[in-house]
Amino acid sequence: MIQVAFFDTKTYDRPAFEKYGEKADVKFRFLETKLTEDTVELARGCDAVCVFVNDTVSAPVIGRLHEMGVRLIALRCAGYNNVDVRAAFGKIHVVHVPAYSPYAVAEHAAALLLTSVRRIHKAYNRTREFNFSLHGLTGFDLHGKTVGVIGSGKIGRIFMDICRGFGMNVIAYDPFPVEDSGIRYVSLEELFRESDIISLHCPLTEETHHLIDENAIHQMKKGVVILNTSRGALIDAEALLEGIKARKVGAACLDVYEEEADVFFEDRSGHILNDDLLARLISMPNVIVTSHQGFLTEEALDSIAETTVGNILACFGGDGLCSNELCYRCGKIEQCRRERKEKCF
């Protein structure tokens, strides 16, 4: 039986992972705590660890896991910016879930957009107090507006399809364009300049860190709506707040936040929020924040568990080759999976 330490467990995680783990003879040790340098010892005796977006899989943590004989880091998400893949190379294999339900995240982005531009959240709060005034609830049509989508992976393309359904003009930026896709690609500068709405659907890398900063916001249309359902650090939150205060940014819809690790996924309602920047953003009338719930559908949770268990089985069985491995050897991290015919090390 394969023993797996499952960090940062939430109640919605367990059913699907227990189901697929039981079928595959994979035993999960469910832990509520996040993986950090202080908690890494909880993985002792396990063959693998299963981690999520806010676990800290740094070089020191990886070194300790390696010393304890842990052979696999299984991410139950697509992003891996919280994992030092370089430090893991040659020590511990790293796998992720590149796609689970791209519809879940794309639909959540669309839901945020509609909620914002039609003031649904404000109307909901009003009518619960029997206030049926329409004052201040005027929105705008999505039809005919230009949406700029940064990132044309599966989620980005599905979001584009949704926007086309509303009759929107879709433009996109991606350093790796999808061939024969019919997508109208433009430069990042043109996307900033022409878009009424900008939606982020790209991974967080050194190149995309603070992709939306003061300079980028300066190039945008007055009243632009910014959506982020990818990774928080794609946006410089301080620059975003200044853009909102200057009335340059008309609205922001955030399912992620750069410093979310100690805030999101937990009930903080009885505590004082120490993050002043997040508190100020939430206080803005044209900002909607959800706590990284874009992935949270029954279909996505089931797919994440099935793929993660499949990754674990692939790494511990047969030739140990897993198509979802993240490798530092060739520098391509995940792109090399298309030509991979052997383990990375």
C-alpha positions as a Markdown table, in Angstrom:
| # | Residue | x | y | z |
|---|---|---|---|---|
| 1 | Met | 0.0 | 0.0 | 0.0 |
| 2 | Ile | 1.3 | 3.5 | -0.9 |
| 3 | Gln | 1.2 | 5.9 | 2.1 |
| 4 | Val | 0.5 | 9.5 | 1.3 |
| 5 | Ala | 0.6 | 12.5 | 3.7 |
| 6 | Phe | -2.3 | 14.8 | 2.5 |
| 7 | Phe | -1.6 | 18.4 | 3.7 |
| 8 | Asp | -4.1 | 21.3 | 4.0 |
| 9 | Thr | -7.1 | 19.0 | 4.0 |
| 10 | Lys | -10.6 | 20.5 | 3.7 |
| 11 | Thr | -13.9 | 18.6 | 4.2 |
| 12 | Tyr | -14.7 | 18.8 | 0.5 |
| 13 | Asp | -11.4 | 17.1 | -0.4 |
| 14 | Arg | -11.9 | 13.8 | 1.4 |
| 15 | Pro | -14.8 | 12.0 | -0.3 |
| 16 | Ala | -13.3 | 11.9 | -3.7 |
| 17 | Phe | -9.8 | 11.1 | -2.6 |
| 18 | Glu | -11.0 | 8.4 | -0.2 |
| 19 | Lys | -13.0 | 6.9 | -3.1 |
| 20 | Tyr | -10.2 | 6.7 | -5.6 |
| 21 | Gly | -7.6 | 5.9 | -2.9 |
| 22 | Glu | -9.5 | 2.9 | -1.7 |
| 23 | Lys | -9.9 | 1.6 | -5.3 |
| 24 | Ala | -6.1 | 1.9 | -5.9 |
| 25 | Asp | -4.7 | 0.8 | -2.6 |
| 26 | Val | -3.5 | 4.3 | -1.8 |
| 27 | Lys | -3.7 | 5.3 | 1.9 |
| 28 | Phe | -4.1 | 9.0 | 2.6 |
| 29 | Arg | -3.1 | 10.4 | 5.9 |
| 30 | Phe | -5.3 | 13.5 | 6.0 |
| 31 | Leu | -3.7 | 16.5 | 7.8 |
| 32 | Glu | -5.4 | 19.8 | 8.4 |
| 33 | Thr | -2.2 | 21.7 | 8.6 |
| 34 | Lys | -0.3 | 23.2 | 5.7 |
| 35 | Leu | 3.1 | 21.8 | 4.6 |
| 36 | Thr | 5.8 | 24.1 | 5.9 |
| 37 | Glu | 9.3 | 23.7 | 7.4 |
| 38 | Asp | 7.6 | 23.4 | 10.8 |
| 39 | Thr | 5.2 | 20.6 | 9.8 |
| 40 | Val | 7.2 | 18.6 | 7.3 |
| 41 | Glu | 8.0 | 15.9 | 10.0 |
| 42 | Leu | 4.3 | 14.9 | 9.8 |
| 43 | Ala | 5.2 | 13.2 | 6.4 |
| 44 | Arg | 7.6 | 10.8 | 8.1 |
| 45 | Gly | 6.9 | 7.2 | 7.1 |
| 46 | Cys | 5.0 | 8.2 | 4.0 |
| 47 | Asp | 6.0 | 7.5 | 0.4 |
| 48 | Ala | 4.5 | 10.7 | -1.0 |
| 49 | Val | 3.0 | 14.0 | 0.0 |
| 50 | Cys | -0.1 | 15.5 | -1.6 |
| 51 | Val | -0.2 | 19.3 | -1.5 |
| 52 | Phe | -2.3 | 22.3 | -2.6 |
| 53 | Val | -1.6 | 25.9 | -3.7 |
| 54 | Asn | -0.8 | 27.4 | -0.3 |
| 55 | Asp | 1.5 | 24.6 | 0.9 |
| 56 | Thr | 5.2 | 25.7 | 1.1 |
| 57 | Val | 7.3 | 23.3 | -0.9 |
| 58 | Ser | 10.6 | 25.2 | -0.6 |
| 59 | Ala | 14.1 | 23.9 | -1.0 |
| 60 | Pro | 14.5 | 23.2 | 2.8 |
| 61 | Val | 11.1 | 21.4 | 2.9 |
| 62 | Ile | 12.1 | 19.3 | -0.2 |
| 63 | Gly | 15.5 | 18.5 | 1.4 |
| 64 | Arg | 13.8 | 17.3 | 4.6 |
| 65 | Leu | 11.3 | 15.2 | 2.6 |
| 66 | His | 14.1 | 13.6 | 0.7 |
| 67 | Glu | 16.0 | 12.8 | 3.9 |
| 68 | Met | 12.9 | 11.0 | 5.2 |
| 69 | Gly | 12.6 | 8.9 | 2.1 |
| 70 | Val | 9.6 | 10.6 | 0.5 |
| 71 | Arg | 9.8 | 10.0 | -3.2 |
| 72 | Leu | 6.9 | 12.0 | -4.7 |
| 73 | Ile | 5.3 | 15.4 | -4.4 |
| 74 | Ala | 1.8 | 15.2 | -5.8 |
| 75 | Leu | 0.2 | 18.5 | -6.5 |
| 76 | Arg | -3.6 | 18.4 | -6.6 |
| 77 | Cys | -3.7 | 21.5 | -8.7 |
| 78 | Ala | -2.4 | 22.8 | -12.0 |
| 79 | Gly | -0.1 | 25.6 | -10.7 |
| 80 | Tyr | 3.2 | 24.9 | -9.2 |
| 81 | Asn | 4.7 | 28.3 | -8.3 |
| 82 | Asn | 4.8 | 27.2 | -4.6 |
| 83 | Val | 7.1 | 24.3 | -5.4 |
| 84 | Asp | 10.9 | 24.8 | -5.9 |
| 85 | Val | 11.0 | 22.4 | -8.9 |
| 86 | Arg | 14.7 | 23.1 | -9.4 |
| 87 | Ala | 15.5 | 22.0 | -5.8 |
| 88 | Ala | 13.4 | 18.9 | -6.3 |
| 89 | Phe | 15.2 | 17.7 | -9.4 |
| 90 | Gly | 17.3 | 14.7 | -8.7 |
| 91 | Lys | 15.7 | 14.1 | -5.3 |
| 92 | Ile | 11.9 | 13.9 | -5.5 |
| 93 | His | 9.6 | 13.6 | -8.5 |
| 94 | Val | 6.9 | 16.3 | -8.8 |
| 95 | Val | 3.5 | 15.8 | -10.5 |
| 96 | His | 0.5 | 18.0 | -11.0 |
| 97 | Val | -3.0 | 18.0 | -12.4 |
| 98 | Pro | -2.7 | 20.1 | -15.6 |
| 99 | Ala | -6.5 | 20.0 | -16.3 |
| 100 | Tyr | -9.4 | 19.0 | -14.1 |
| 101 | Ser | -12.5 | 20.9 | -15.1 |
| 102 | Pro | -11.4 | 24.0 | -17.1 |
| 103 | Tyr | -15.1 | 24.8 | -17.3 |
| 104 | Ala | -15.3 | 25.3 | -13.6 |
| 105 | Val | -12.7 | 28.2 | -13.5 |
| 106 | Ala | -13.9 | 29.7 | -16.8 |
| 107 | Glu | -17.5 | 29.7 | -15.6 |
| 108 | His | -16.5 | 31.2 | -12.3 |
| 109 | Ala | -14.7 | 34.1 | -14.1 |
| 110 | Ala | -17.8 | 34.7 | -16.2 |
| 111 | Ala | -20.0 | 34.6 | -13.0 |
| 112 | Leu | -17.7 | 37.2 | -11.4 |
| 113 | Leu | -17.9 | 39.4 | -14.5 |
| 114 | Leu | -21.7 | 39.3 | -14.7 |
| 115 | Thr | -22.0 | 39.9 | -10.9 |
| 116 | Ser | -19.8 | 42.9 | -11.2 |
| 117 | Val | -21.2 | 44.6 | -14.3 |
| 118 | Arg | -24.8 | 44.0 | -13.4 |
| 119 | Arg | -24.4 | 44.8 | -9.6 |
| 120 | Ile | -25.9 | 41.5 | -8.6 |
| 121 | His | -24.1 | 41.4 | -5.3 |
| 122 | Lys | -25.4 | 44.8 | -4.4 |
| 123 | Ala | -29.0 | 44.0 | -5.4 |
| 124 | Tyr | -28.9 | 40.8 | -3.4 |
| 125 | Asn | -27.9 | 42.6 | -0.2 |
| 126 | Arg | -30.5 | 45.3 | -0.8 |
| 127 | Thr | -33.5 | 43.1 | -1.4 |
| 128 | Arg | -32.7 | 41.1 | 1.7 |
| 129 | Glu | -33.4 | 44.3 | 3.6 |
| 130 | Phe | -36.5 | 44.9 | 1.5 |
| 131 | Asn | -34.9 | 47.8 | -0.3 |
| 132 | Phe | -36.1 | 47.5 | -3.9 |
| 133 | Ser | -34.6 | 50.8 | -5.2 |
| 134 | Leu | -32.7 | 50.6 | -8.5 |
| 135 | His | -30.6 | 53.6 | -7.7 |
| 136 | Gly | -26.9 | 52.9 | -8.3 |
| 137 | Leu | -27.5 | 49.5 | -9.9 |
| 138 | Thr | -27.0 | 50.6 | -13.6 |
| 139 | Gly | -24.6 | 48.3 | -15.4 |
| 140 | Phe | -23.5 | 47.9 | -19.0 |
| 141 | Asp | -24.0 | 45.4 | -21.8 |
| 142 | Leu | -21.3 | 42.9 | -22.5 |
| 143 | His | -22.5 | 42.6 | -26.1 |
| 144 | Gly | -20.1 | 44.5 | -28.3 |
| 145 | Lys | -17.4 | 45.0 | -25.7 |
| 146 | Thr | -13.8 | 43.9 | -26.2 |
| 147 | Val | -12.4 | 41.4 | -23.8 |
| 148 | Gly | -8.7 | 40.7 | -23.7 |
| 149 | Val | -7.7 | 37.3 | -22.5 |
| 150 | Ile | -4.2 | 36.7 | -21.3 |
| 151 | Gly | -3.4 | 33.0 | -21.7 |
| 152 | Ser | -5.0 | 30.8 | -24.3 |
| 153 | Gly | -4.8 | 27.4 | -22.5 |
| 154 | Lys | -7.9 | 25.3 | -22.0 |
| 155 | Ile | -9.4 | 27.6 | -19.4 |
| 156 | Gly | -8.6 | 30.7 | -21.4 |
| 157 | Arg | -10.2 | 29.3 | -24.6 |
| 158 | Ile | -13.3 | 28.2 | -22.8 |
| 159 | Phe | -13.7 | 31.7 | -21.3 |
| 160 | Met | -13.3 | 33.1 | -24.8 |
| 161 | Asp | -16.1 | 30.8 | -26.0 |
| 162 | Ile | -18.3 | 32.1 | -23.2 |
| 163 | Cys | -17.6 | 35.7 | -24.1 |
| 164 | Arg | -18.3 | 35.1 | -27.8 |
| 165 | Gly | -21.7 | 33.7 | -26.7 |
| 166 | Phe | -22.4 | 37.2 | -25.3 |
| 167 | Gly | -21.4 | 38.8 | -28.6 |
| 168 | Met | -18.2 | 40.2 | -27.3 |
| 169 | Asn | -15.1 | 40.9 | -29.4 |
| 170 | Val | -12.3 | 38.6 | -28.2 |
| 171 | Ile | -8.6 | 39.4 | -28.4 |
| 172 | Ala | -5.8 | 37.4 | -26.7 |
| 173 | Tyr | -2.2 | 37.5 | -25.8 |
| 174 | Asp | 0.0 | 34.4 | -25.3 |
| 175 | Pro | 3.7 | 34.0 | -25.9 |
| 176 | Phe | 2.9 | 30.5 | -27.2 |
| 177 | Pro | -0.1 | 31.0 | -29.6 |
| 178 | Val | -2.4 | 28.0 | -30.4 |
| 179 | Glu | -2.0 | 27.3 | -34.1 |
| 180 | Asp | -5.1 | 27.2 | -36.3 |
| 181 | Ser | -7.3 | 28.2 | -33.4 |
| 182 | Gly | -9.0 | 31.2 | -35.0 |
| 183 | Ile | -8.0 | 33.3 | -32.0 |
| 184 | Arg | -7.0 | 36.9 | -32.8 |
| 185 | Tyr | -3.7 | 37.3 | -31.0 |
| 186 | Val | -2.3 | 40.8 | -30.3 |
| 187 | Ser | 0.6 | 42.3 | -28.4 |
| 188 | Leu | 0.3 | 42.8 | -24.7 |
| 189 | Glu | 0.4 | 46.5 | -25.2 |
| 190 | Glu | -2.5 | 46.4 | -27.7 |
| 191 | Leu | -4.5 | 44.2 | -25.4 |
| 192 | Phe | -4.1 | 46.6 | -22.6 |
| 193 | Arg | -5.0 | 49.5 | -24.8 |
| 194 | Glu | -8.1 | 48.0 | -26.6 |
| 195 | Ser | -9.8 | 45.9 | -23.9 |
| 196 | Asp | -12.9 | 47.0 | -21.9 |
| 197 | Ile | -12.4 | 43.8 | -19.9 |
| 198 | Ile | -9.2 | 41.9 | -19.1 |
| 199 | Ser | -9.2 | 38.4 | -17.8 |
| 200 | Leu | -6.0 | 36.5 | -16.6 |
| 201 | His | -5.7 | 32.8 | -17.5 |
| 202 | Cys | -2.0 | 32.2 | -17.4 |
| 203 | Pro | 0.4 | 30.5 | -15.0 |
| 204 | Leu | 2.6 | 32.4 | -12.5 |
| 205 | Thr | 6.2 | 32.5 | -13.6 |
| 206 | Glu | 9.1 | 34.8 | -13.3 |
| 207 | Glu | 8.0 | 36.4 | -16.5 |
| 208 | Thr | 4.4 | 36.9 | -15.5 |
| 209 | His | 4.9 | 38.0 | -11.9 |
| 210 | His | 3.1 | 41.4 | -11.5 |
| 211 | Leu | 2.1 | 41.3 | -15.2 |
| 212 | Ile | -0.5 | 43.8 | -14.2 |
| 213 | Asp | 1.4 | 46.6 | -12.5 |
| 214 | Glu | 1.3 | 50.4 | -12.5 |
| 215 | Asn | 2.7 | 50.7 | -16.0 |
| 216 | Ala | 0.2 | 48.2 | -17.4 |
| 217 | Ile | -2.7 | 49.9 | -15.7 |
| 218 | His | -1.6 | 53.2 | -17.1 |
| 219 | Gln | -1.9 | 51.8 | -20.6 |
| 220 | Met | -5.5 | 50.5 | -20.1 |
| 221 | Lys | -8.8 | 52.2 | -20.9 |
| 222 | Lys | -10.4 | 54.3 | -18.2 |
| 223 | Gly | -13.1 | 52.1 | -16.5 |
| 224 | Val | -11.4 | 48.7 | -17.4 |
| 225 | Val | -12.7 | 45.6 | -15.6 |
| 226 | Ile | -10.0 | 43.3 | -14.5 |
| 227 | Leu | -10.6 | 39.6 | -13.7 |
| 228 | Asn | -8.1 | 37.2 | -12.1 |
| 229 | Thr | -8.9 | 33.6 | -11.5 |
| 230 | Ser | -5.4 | 32.3 | -12.0 |
| 231 | Arg | -2.7 | 33.3 | -9.5 |
| 232 | Gly | -2.7 | 36.3 | -7.2 |
| 233 | Ala | 0.8 | 37.5 | -7.9 |
| 234 | Leu | 0.0 | 38.1 | -11.6 |
| 235 | Ile | -1.3 | 41.4 | -10.2 |
| 236 | Asp | 0.5 | 44.0 | -8.2 |
| 237 | Ala | -2.2 | 44.5 | -5.6 |
| 238 | Glu | -0.9 | 47.9 | -4.5 |
| 239 | Ala | -0.9 | 49.2 | -8.1 |
| 240 | Leu | -4.4 | 47.8 | -8.5 |
| 241 | Leu | -5.7 | 49.6 | -5.5 |
| 242 | Glu | -4.1 | 52.9 | -6.7 |
| 243 | Gly | -5.7 | 52.3 | -10.1 |
| 244 | Ile | -9.1 | 51.9 | -8.4 |
| 245 | Lys | -8.7 | 55.0 | -6.3 |
| 246 | Ala | -7.7 | 57.0 | -9.3 |
| 247 | Arg | -10.9 | 55.8 | -11.1 |
| 248 | Lys | -8.8 | 54.2 | -13.9 |
| 249 | Val | -9.9 | 50.7 | -13.0 |
| 250 | Gly | -13.7 | 50.5 | -13.1 |
| 251 | Ala | -13.9 | 47.2 | -11.3 |
| 252 | Ala | -11.8 | 44.2 | -10.2 |
| 253 | Cys | -13.0 | 40.6 | -9.7 |
| 254 | Leu | -10.4 | 38.6 | -7.8 |
| 255 | Asp | -10.6 | 34.9 | -7.0 |
| 256 | Val | -6.9 | 34.9 | -6.0 |
| 257 | Tyr | -4.7 | 37.3 | -4.1 |
| 258 | Glu | -0.9 | 37.5 | -3.8 |
| 259 | Glu | -0.7 | 37.1 | -0.1 |
| 260 | Glu | -3.7 | 34.7 | 0.3 |
| 261 | Ala | -1.8 | 31.8 | 1.9 |
| 262 | Asp | -2.6 | 32.9 | 5.5 |
| 263 | Val | -6.1 | 34.1 | 4.7 |
| 264 | Phe | -8.0 | 32.1 | 2.1 |
| 265 | Phe | -9.7 | 28.8 | 2.8 |
| 266 | Glu | -10.2 | 29.6 | 6.4 |
| 267 | Asp | -13.0 | 31.3 | 8.4 |
| 268 | Arg | -11.6 | 34.6 | 9.6 |
| 269 | Ser | -14.9 | 36.2 | 10.4 |
| 270 | Gly | -14.2 | 36.4 | 14.1 |
| 271 | His | -10.7 | 37.9 | 13.7 |
| 272 | Ile | -9.2 | 41.2 | 12.8 |
| 273 | Leu | -7.7 | 41.0 | 9.3 |
| 274 | Asn | -4.1 | 41.8 | 9.5 |
| 275 | Asp | -3.7 | 42.3 | 5.8 |
| 276 | Asp | -4.5 | 46.0 | 5.3 |
| 277 | Leu | -4.2 | 45.9 | 1.6 |
| 278 | Leu | -6.7 | 43.0 | 1.2 |
| 279 | Ala | -9.0 | 44.8 | 3.7 |
| 280 | Arg | -8.9 | 48.0 | 1.6 |
| 281 | Leu | -9.5 | 46.1 | -1.6 |
| 282 | Ile | -12.6 | 44.3 | -0.1 |
| 283 | Ser | -13.9 | 47.6 | 1.2 |
| 284 | Met | -14.0 | 49.1 | -2.3 |
| 285 | Pro | -17.6 | 49.1 | -3.8 |
| 286 | Asn | -16.3 | 48.0 | -7.2 |
| 287 | Val | -14.2 | 45.0 | -6.0 |
| 288 | Ile | -15.4 | 41.5 | -5.7 |
| 289 | Val | -13.2 | 39.0 | -3.9 |
| 290 | Thr | -13.9 | 35.2 | -3.7 |
| 291 | Ser | -11.5 | 33.0 | -1.8 |
| 292 | His | -9.9 | 30.8 | -4.6 |
| 293 | Gln | -13.1 | 28.9 | -5.2 |
| 294 | Gly | -13.0 | 28.8 | -9.0 |
| 295 | Phe | -12.1 | 25.1 | -9.0 |
| 296 | Leu | -14.8 | 24.2 | -6.5 |
| 297 | Thr | -17.3 | 22.1 | -8.4 |
| 298 | Glu | -18.3 | 18.5 | -7.8 |
| 299 | Glu | -17.0 | 17.6 | -11.3 |
| 300 | Ala | -13.6 | 19.3 | -10.7 |
| 301 | Leu | -13.1 | 17.8 | -7.3 |
| 302 | Asp | -13.7 | 14.3 | -8.7 |
| 303 | Ser | -11.4 | 14.9 | -11.6 |
| 304 | Ile | -8.6 | 16.2 | -9.4 |
| 305 | Ala | -8.8 | 13.2 | -7.1 |
| 306 | Glu | -8.9 | 10.7 | -10.0 |
| 307 | Thr | -5.9 | 12.3 | -11.8 |
| 308 | Thr | -3.9 | 12.7 | -8.6 |
| 309 | Val | -4.3 | 9.1 | -7.6 |
| 310 | Gly | -3.5 | 8.1 | -11.2 |
| 311 | Asn | -0.3 | 10.2 | -11.1 |
| 312 | Ile | 0.7 | 8.5 | -7.8 |
| 313 | Leu | 0.1 | 5.0 | -9.3 |
| 314 | Ala | 2.1 | 5.8 | -12.4 |
| 315 | Cys | 5.1 | 7.0 | -10.4 |
| 316 | Phe | 5.2 | 4.0 | -8.1 |
| 317 | Gly | 4.3 | 1.3 | -10.7 |
| 318 | Gly | 5.9 | -0.1 | -13.8 |
| 319 | Asp | 8.5 | 2.1 | -15.3 |
| 320 | Gly | 7.5 | 5.0 | -13.1 |
| 321 | Leu | 6.8 | 7.2 | -16.0 |
| 322 | Cys | 4.1 | 9.8 | -15.4 |
| 323 | Ser | 2.9 | 12.1 | -18.2 |
| 324 | Asn | 2.0 | 14.8 | -15.7 |
| 325 | Glu | 5.5 | 15.1 | -14.2 |
| 326 | Leu | 7.1 | 18.5 | -13.8 |
| 327 | Cys | 10.8 | 18.3 | -14.7 |
| 328 | Tyr | 13.6 | 20.8 | -14.4 |
| 329 | Arg | 16.2 | 18.9 | -16.4 |
| 330 | Cys | 15.4 | 20.4 | -19.8 |
| 331 | Gly | 14.2 | 23.7 | -18.5 |
| 332 | Lys | 10.8 | 23.3 | -20.1 |
| 333 | Ile | 9.2 | 22.2 | -16.8 |
| 334 | Glu | 6.0 | 20.8 | -18.3 |
| 335 | Gln | 6.2 | 21.4 | -22.0 |
| 336 | Cys | 8.6 | 18.5 | -22.5 |
| 337 | Arg | 5.8 | 16.0 | -21.5 |
| 338 | Arg | 4.8 | 15.8 | -25.2 |
| 339 | Glu | 8.1 | 14.2 | -26.1 |
| 340 | Arg | 8.9 | 12.4 | -22.8 |
| 341 | Lys | 9.7 | 8.7 | -23.1 |
| 342 | Glu | 11.5 | 8.2 | -19.8 |
| 343 | Lys | 11.5 | 9.5 | -16.2 |
| 344 | Cys | 13.2 | 12.9 | -15.7 |
| 345 | Phe | 15.8 | 11.3 | -13.4 |
